[in-house]
Amino acid sequence: MTLYGYWRSSASFRVRLALYLKQLPFDYQPVHLVKEGGEQHQSAYRQLNPSSLVPTLVIDDKVMHQSLAIIEYLDERYPQSPLLPAAPDERASVRALAYDLACELQPVTNLRVLQYLSGTLNCTDQQRNNWIHHWVNKSFTAFEQRLTETAGDYCYGDSVTLADICLLPQVYNAQRFKVPLDNYPTLTAVHERLQHLNPVQQARPENQPDAQ
Ligand SMILES: N[C@@H](CCC(=O)N[C@@H](CS)C(=O)NCC(=O)O)C(=O)O
């Protein structure tokens, strides 16, 4: 299978995490999101993914988009190291934590949104950074509160789940934009424990071949 992604993309990071946690071999095809206006907008890539977003996973000639759909597909097809609990109510809880980050936070800090703020609305770097800090803090405040009820070693109990897969890229992003994380002790403790896992290190942005 081939993963089309970008080292710093949160959604690509999620799929890499699932692949490494499940120890599934894959080829990696970098799509540079910034160079020459962004390779995601070029027709070759748009034929694969008309949304001009990464990741895309090609598996058995099937072209898949949306990281959470890809990850749930992988989880169903390759049940080793499951990323969702077995009980329906627990599965719903883990999905809800994952969506809190992947559906509510990541989209408002996506590259094309930031480019629109700076390029079209003429926001200054300071205003753009305020935007990022505002949404990260709003999201992490609620997430921290939820984690005090759900977390064990990881976001939901003591197994790595889809919720951790969504947390890791958002913390990477928050640190990249220098959002202070002192108010989120449970979240940062979970994040710290995740760093000890080999698949997490393999999937980290700076360890990808296209990292600059
Ligand atoms: N909901 C999508 C989000 C995909 C997405 O936002 N990808 C970003 C990188 S994390 C992207 O390709 N951005 C390119 C752009 O904004 O032009 C998913 O989970 O796959």
The ligand as an ORCA input file, in Angstrom:
! r2SCAN-3c Opt
* xyz 0 1
  N     -10.356     15.537      7.543
  C      -9.208     15.326      6.701
  C      -8.271     16.496      6.868
  C      -7.178     16.464      5.848
  C      -6.352     17.733      5.952
  O      -6.808     18.749      6.467
  N      -5.106     17.668      5.442
  C      -4.252     18.813      5.494
  C      -2.950     18.509      6.176
  S      -3.236     17.996      7.833
  C      -3.943     19.285      4.086
  O      -3.762     18.483      3.203
  N      -3.871     20.603      3.889
  C      -3.545     21.155      2.627
  C      -4.089     22.524      2.459
  O      -4.659     23.061      3.413
  O      -3.916     23.061      1.367
  C      -8.528     14.014      7.095
  O      -8.649     13.632      8.272
  O      -7.914     13.353      6.247
*
